[in-house]
Amino acid sequence: MHYVSTRGKAPILDFSGVLLEGLANDGGLYIPEAWPQLSDSGTGDYLKTAVETMSLFLGSSISSEAFEEIVKEAYSSFRDEEITPLVDMGKDLYLLELFHGPTLAFKDVALQLVGKLFDHELKKQGKRITIVGATSGDTGSAAIEACRDKENIEMVILHPAGRVSEIQRRQMTTVKAENIHNVAIQGTFDDCQDLVKAMFADHDFRNRMQLSAINSINWARVMAQIVYFVVAAERLGGRKSPIAFSVPTGNFGNVFSGYAAHMSGVNITQLVVGSNKNDILTQFFNTGTMQINEVTPTTSPSMDIQISSNLERLLFELLNRDGQKVDKMLKEFRERKTISIDPDIRETLSNQWIGACFTDDEVKRCISEEADNSGIVLDPHSAIGVLAARECRKDKSIPMVALATAHPAKFPDAVEDATGIRPELPAHLADLLDRPEQYTQQPNDLATVQKYIEEVVG
């Protein structure tokens, strides 16, 4: 199995190389050179499906015995034996709960595995790396939990100051580990993401600090997320039976994983992209044009994003894997703040994709009504997934799965405002609000942040 960059100029790498490289050195994102194909069978057993599915993407990089043990260890901390249980919401609509990992968000499903993959490869190769990541709230805590106290990893996580929930912030800043460094950036998530990409583009700094990435620009993250789309299909009729998904979407890695599952053989007929007031993705999927606007704070902060990195992987597919076209389009997007795709590409896109956006008031009403009607308590992001599923579903004879991406206790203010009841944190996080925090604040300035990293990493 080999991987190519979406910009077409970086070296072709195997899985181990892609894992440690993170972002390609031409600024692109790595993607399989060709999509492997799943078998038609599958039992719905998460661990078995995880090993089978991801082994297709590993090639010979990791032995089957070692990988089976990594998978087993990665999911041993999840609180539900099904790892990602399905909840029947009626009328062939299902909720796929992805928040049963240690930090209560879907990022755990990938990062608990990716952290162990990093540890395995670094020990095997005798290397040490500095992971630099940007988070809109959940990636940071999941990445920290996965990599804390790892002797071959230093980790620096950037989050937008004042733009994550208190629970999200404290899950990052209360971890006591010498290899973890939290930074609050005076800006938006897009600013944090731009800083990370700029550090990777600075080849001298990148090589000197041995940079690697753990957010969804790293292919390993996407690979691990493919599994729960496959498992959901297995549990609702089989890999070849038609199924649709609705995904609350910020950086686009989660929903692209669904597309990757489809390209690998799962019969996914529809992918619904749910957005909040920051509706750039809704614009793109419904009109073929997207335009950068100011980021508006909402009750679903993990989706307060204007530039979704993983959309580049989809553009690569839509543009017939022409890296030069992708590079040109994205540079124009940065310069002009807007791009449009050709009408024929938009028509192809509309066969499977659709977007929908919702206001905070609509989200609040959904949380309230769902709690009253079914007893299911949704966080604001998961509520957007449910709203989008109900609004955009094309064929009611096909099972529709909405992804529940976070535990309601991660966003207690929004949930309490909607239901009148403040959701409680699980026992292992019950004292979170009493734990001391440790983080630094930095301006949205590349040189300043790079200097800080050099000082703390050494």
RAWO-V107919 format. One record per residue. RES is the residue in three letters. PHI is phi in whole degrees, 0 to 359 (999 if undefined). PSI is psi in whole degrees, 0 to 359 (NA if undefined). OMEGA is omega in radians with two decimals (* if undefined). Layout:
[[RES,PHI,PSI,OMEGA] [RES,PHI,PSI,OMEGA]]
//
This chain:
[[MET,999,126,3.12] [HIS,238,159,-3.08] [TYR,233,142,3.13] [VAL,240,157,3.12] [SER,274,145,3.09] [THR,292,347,3.08] [ARG,262,351,2.97] [GLY,81,3,-3.04] [LYS,244,345,-3.08] [ALA,279,159,3.11] [PRO,300,146,3.01] [ILE,285,131,-3.05] [LEU,235,160,2.97] [ASP,272,182,-3.05] [PHE,299,316,-3.13] [SER,301,319,3.11] [GLY,295,317,3.14] [VAL,295,319,3.12] [LEU,303,311,-3.06] [LEU,278,335,-3.12] [GLU,283,320,-3.12] [GLY,74,263,3.11] [LEU,270,135,3.12] [ALA,297,152,-3.04] [ASN,285,358,3.01] [ASP,261,10,3.14] [GLY,89,356,-3.11] [GLY,272,181,3.12] [LEU,246,141,-3.14] [TYR,281,146,-3.12] [ILE,210,150,-3.12] [PRO,304,141,3.11] [GLU,298,327,3.03] [ALA,211,148,-3.09] [TRP,280,123,3.07] [PRO,288,161,-3.08] [GLN,243,129,3.08] [LEU,288,156,2.98] [SER,288,170,-3.12] [ASP,281,343,-3.04] [SER,270,171,3.12] [GLY,163,138,-3.00] [THR,259,348,-3.04] [GLY,89,359,3.07] [ASP,283,119,-2.97] [TYR,298,312,-3.06] [LEU,296,318,-3.14] [LYS,295,316,3.14] [THR,293,324,3.12] [ALA,298,313,-3.14] [VAL,296,313,-3.12] [GLU,297,312,-3.05] [THR,294,309,-3.06] [MET,288,333,3.10] [SER,300,332,3.11] [LEU,296,333,-3.07] [PHE,262,352,-3.08] [LEU,273,333,-3.01] [GLY,62,225,-3.14] [SER,259,15,-3.04] [SER,294,326,-3.10] [ILE,226,137,3.14] [SER,293,152,-3.11] [SER,298,323,-3.14] [GLU,294,315,3.14] [ALA,295,320,-3.10] [PHE,291,320,3.09] [GLU,301,320,3.14] [GLU,290,321,3.09] [ILE,299,314,3.14] [VAL,297,315,-3.14] [LYS,300,315,-3.14] [GLU,292,322,-3.06] [ALA,299,323,-3.05] [TYR,256,9,3.13] [SER,290,340,-3.11] [SER,268,0,-3.13] [PHE,284,143,-2.99] [ARG,275,353,3.10] [ASP,240,134,-3.06] [GLU,295,338,3.10] [GLU,273,0,-3.13] [ILE,66,299,3.12] [THR,234,80,-3.07] [PRO,291,151,3.06] [LEU,260,135,3.10] [VAL,245,127,-3.14] [ASP,282,119,3.13] [MET,260,4,3.14] [GLY,90,154,3.10] [LYS,58,37,3.10] [ASP,62,28,3.00] [LEU,251,131,-3.08] [TYR,234,151,3.08] [LEU,251,122,3.10] [LEU,264,107,-3.06] [GLU,278,114,-3.07] [LEU,250,18,-2.97] [PHE,245,26,-3.09] [HIS,265,10,3.07] [GLY,277,182,-3.00] [PRO,295,333,-3.13] [THR,251,10,2.94] [LEU,71,27,3.12] [ALA,217,161,-3.08] [PHE,299,338,-3.13] [LYS,299,334,3.13] [ASP,299,324,-3.06] [VAL,302,319,3.11] [ALA,274,315,-2.93] [LEU,285,331,3.04] [GLN,299,326,3.08] [LEU,283,313,-3.07] [VAL,297,322,3.10] [GLY,302,320,-3.14] [LYS,286,327,3.05] [LEU,296,317,3.07] [PHE,303,310,-3.09] [ASP,301,316,-3.14] [HIS,298,311,-3.08] [GLU,291,320,-3.12] [LEU,294,320,3.10] [LYS,294,319,-3.12] [LYS,296,321,-3.08] [GLN,265,355,-3.13] [GLY,65,38,-3.09] [LYS,248,165,3.05] [ARG,226,138,-3.09] [ILE,228,163,2.98] [THR,245,114,3.09] [ILE,272,124,3.05] [VAL,244,126,-3.10] [GLY,223,153,3.02] [ALA,249,144,-3.12] [THR,224,141,2.98] [SER,266,7,3.04] [GLY,149,308,-2.99] [ASP,263,326,-3.14] [THR,301,319,-3.08] [GLY,303,307,-3.09] [SER,293,322,3.13] [ALA,293,320,3.12] [ALA,294,318,3.13] [ILE,297,315,3.13] [GLU,299,323,-3.10] [ALA,285,332,-3.00] [CYS,243,2,-3.12] [ARG,300,140,3.05] [ASP,66,13,3.08] [LYS,281,123,-2.99] [GLU,290,340,-3.12] [ASN,260,9,-3.08] [ILE,229,129,2.85] [GLU,254,140,-3.07] [MET,231,131,3.06] [VAL,237,119,-3.10] [ILE,247,125,3.09] [LEU,260,130,3.02] [HIS,230,152,-3.13] [PRO,286,120,-3.06] [ALA,302,129,3.08] [GLY,74,7,-3.08] [ARG,241,16,2.97] [VAL,237,160,3.13] [SER,290,161,3.14] [GLU,299,321,3.12] [ILE,297,313,3.12] [GLN,302,314,-3.12] [ARG,297,312,-3.08] [ARG,294,330,3.08] [GLN,296,335,3.08] [MET,272,314,-2.89] [THR,272,354,3.13] [THR,258,3,3.13] [VAL,282,124,3.13] [LYS,265,99,3.11] [ALA,207,130,-3.05] [GLU,294,337,-3.08] [ASN,268,5,-3.10] [ILE,250,131,-3.12] [HIS,227,118,-3.12] [ASN,258,136,-3.12] [VAL,229,125,3.02] [ALA,266,118,-3.11] [ILE,265,135,3.09] [GLN,284,85,-3.10] [GLY,170,198,-3.11] [THR,262,176,3.04] [PHE,299,319,3.12] [ASP,303,323,3.08] [ASP,296,316,3.11] [CYS,299,315,-3.13] [GLN,296,320,3.11] [ASP,295,322,3.10] [LEU,297,316,3.13] [VAL,298,313,-3.13] [LYS,296,324,3.12] [ALA,294,324,3.10] [MET,294,322,3.09] [PHE,291,329,3.13] [ALA,286,340,3.07] [ASP,276,91,-2.95] [HIS,296,328,3.10] [ASP,295,312,3.12] [PHE,296,317,-3.13] [ARG,302,313,-3.11] [ASN,288,320,-3.12] [ARG,296,320,-3.09] [MET,266,358,-3.11] [GLN,52,57,-3.05] [LEU,289,146,2.95] [SER,215,164,-3.06] [ALA,240,147,3.12] [ILE,236,352,3.06] [ASN,280,187,-2.90] [SER,286,4,2.92] [ILE,289,341,3.08] [ASN,278,123,-3.08] [TRP,304,326,-3.10] [ALA,302,327,3.08] [ARG,298,311,-3.14] [VAL,298,315,-3.13] [MET,305,314,-3.10] [ALA,292,330,-3.12] [GLN,281,340,3.08] [ILE,303,326,-2.98] [VAL,301,315,-3.04] [TYR,288,340,2.99] [PHE,290,319,3.12] [VAL,295,315,-3.12] [VAL,298,317,3.12] [ALA,300,317,3.11] [ALA,298,317,3.13] [GLU,300,320,-3.08] [ARG,283,346,-3.08] [LEU,239,32,3.04] [GLY,130,340,3.13] [GLY,118,161,-3.05] [ARG,297,332,-3.09] [LYS,263,356,3.08] [SER,278,143,-3.11] [PRO,295,141,3.14] [ILE,209,151,3.12] [ALA,234,154,-3.12] [PHE,228,144,3.01] [SER,239,126,-2.99] [VAL,232,118,2.98] [PRO,296,128,-2.83] [THR,231,131,3.05] [GLY,243,282,-3.10] [ASN,270,2,2.96] [PHE,79,356,-3.13] [GLY,293,322,-3.09] [ASN,295,309,-3.12] [VAL,289,329,3.07] [PHE,295,329,3.07] [SER,299,324,3.06] [GLY,296,319,3.08] [TYR,297,320,3.11] [ALA,297,321,3.08] [ALA,298,318,3.10] [HIS,297,314,-3.13] [MET,294,340,3.14] [SER,264,6,2.99] [GLY,122,353,3.11] [VAL,280,135,-3.04] [ASN,277,71,3.14] [ILE,270,115,-3.05] [THR,271,337,-3.08] [GLN,210,137,3.02] [LEU,237,115,-3.11] [VAL,259,126,-3.13] [VAL,258,113,3.13] [GLY,265,134,-3.14] [SER,229,163,3.00] [ASN,264,209,-3.10] [LYS,296,338,3.04] [ASN,279,83,-2.84] [ASP,260,30,-3.08] [ILE,300,324,3.14] [LEU,287,324,3.06] [THR,299,316,3.07] [GLN,305,312,-3.05] [PHE,297,311,-3.06] [PHE,285,337,-3.11] [ASN,260,341,-3.13] [THR,234,345,-3.08] [GLY,84,2,-3.14] [THR,234,143,2.98] [MET,226,146,-3.06] [GLN,223,130,-3.13] [ILE,286,128,3.05] [ASN,237,181,3.05] [GLU,292,145,3.09] [VAL,284,128,3.13] [THR,258,122,3.10] [PRO,296,137,-3.13] [THR,224,179,3.08] [THR,282,356,3.05] [SER,242,71,-2.95] [PRO,296,335,-3.14] [SER,293,348,3.13] [MET,249,12,3.11] [ASP,277,74,-2.98] [ILE,223,143,3.04] [GLN,251,328,-3.09] [ILE,245,104,-3.07] [SER,268,106,-2.99] [SER,305,316,-3.01] [ASN,287,351,3.03] [LEU,301,334,3.12] [GLU,301,323,3.13] [ARG,294,321,3.10] [LEU,292,319,3.10] [LEU,301,321,3.11] [PHE,302,317,3.11] [GLU,291,315,-3.10] [LEU,295,330,-3.12] [LEU,264,28,3.09] [ASN,56,36,3.05] [ARG,59,35,3.10] [ASP,265,100,-3.07] [GLY,298,325,3.13] [GLN,295,319,3.11] [LYS,295,318,3.12] [VAL,298,313,-3.13] [ASP,301,313,-3.13] [LYS,297,315,-3.11] [MET,297,316,-3.08] [LEU,287,328,3.05] [LYS,293,321,3.08] [GLU,296,322,3.13] [PHE,299,317,3.13] [ARG,294,321,-3.09] [GLU,284,315,-3.03] [ARG,264,347,-3.12] [LYS,69,12,3.11] [THR,203,147,3.01] [ILE,214,159,3.06] [SER,225,148,3.07] [ILE,260,158,-3.13] [ASP,298,149,-3.12] [PRO,303,323,-3.13] [ASP,292,325,3.08] [ILE,291,319,3.12] [ARG,299,321,3.13] [GLU,296,317,3.08] [THR,299,317,-3.13] [LEU,299,318,-3.04] [SER,290,346,3.10] [ASN,293,333,-3.07] [GLN,235,333,-3.00] [TRP,250,147,2.99] [ILE,206,151,3.12] [GLY,239,154,3.06] [ALA,212,145,3.14] [CYS,232,155,-3.03] [PHE,219,147,3.13] [THR,277,166,3.08] [ASP,300,324,3.13] [ASP,295,319,3.10] [GLU,294,322,3.11] [VAL,295,315,3.12] [LYS,301,316,-3.13] [ARG,296,320,3.11] [CYS,297,314,3.13] [ILE,300,315,-3.12] [SER,296,311,-3.08] [GLU,293,321,-3.13] [GLU,293,320,3.10] [ALA,296,320,3.14] [ASP,289,319,-3.00] [ASN,277,320,-3.05] [SER,241,345,-3.06] [GLY,83,0,3.10] [ILE,278,126,3.13] [VAL,257,120,-3.10] [LEU,256,145,2.93] [ASP,279,168,-3.06] [PRO,299,326,3.14] [HIS,291,314,3.12] [SER,297,325,3.09] [ALA,299,322,3.10] [ILE,295,321,3.07] [GLY,299,318,3.13] [VAL,292,315,3.11] [LEU,301,315,-3.13] [ALA,295,321,3.12] [ALA,300,314,-3.10] [ARG,289,325,-3.10] [GLU,282,325,-2.95] [CYS,253,359,-3.08] [ARG,299,124,-3.08] [LYS,272,320,-3.02] [ASP,231,108,-3.07] [LYS,286,353,3.07] [SER,276,351,-3.14] [ILE,257,130,3.11] [PRO,304,136,3.09] [MET,245,129,-3.13] [VAL,245,121,3.03] [ALA,262,134,-3.10] [LEU,274,124,3.03] [ALA,266,107,-2.91] [THR,266,348,-3.13] [ALA,208,150,3.05] [HIS,290,140,-3.12] [PRO,302,334,-3.13] [ALA,290,348,3.08] [LYS,285,341,-3.12] [PHE,228,61,-2.98] [PRO,296,326,-3.11] [ASP,296,313,-3.12] [ALA,294,319,-3.13] [VAL,291,318,3.11] [GLU,295,321,3.11] [ASP,298,326,-3.10] [ALA,275,326,-3.00] [THR,247,343,-3.06] [GLY,83,359,-3.11] [ILE,236,130,3.14] [ARG,272,118,-3.11] [PRO,291,143,-3.10] [GLU,268,145,3.04] [LEU,288,148,3.03] [PRO,301,162,-2.99] [ALA,305,321,-3.05] [HIS,290,349,3.11] [LEU,239,13,-3.02] [ALA,301,327,-3.10] [ASP,261,18,-3.04] [LEU,304,319,-3.07] [LEU,288,350,3.12] [ASP,261,351,-3.09] [ARG,282,142,3.11] [PRO,290,144,-3.14] [GLU,260,155,3.07] [GLN,213,112,3.06] [TYR,198,167,3.13] [THR,241,155,3.05] [GLN,253,138,-3.13] [GLN,224,151,3.08] [PRO,287,166,3.07] [ASN,280,72,-3.07] [ASP,219,120,-3.03] [LEU,300,311,-3.08] [ALA,299,320,-3.14] [THR,295,316,-3.13] [VAL,292,321,3.10] [GLN,297,319,3.11] [LYS,298,319,3.12] [TYR,299,315,-3.11] [ILE,297,317,3.12] [GLU,299,325,-3.12] [GLU,289,316,-3.04] [VAL,278,331,-3.12] [VAL,275,323,3.10] [GLY,82,NA,*]]
//
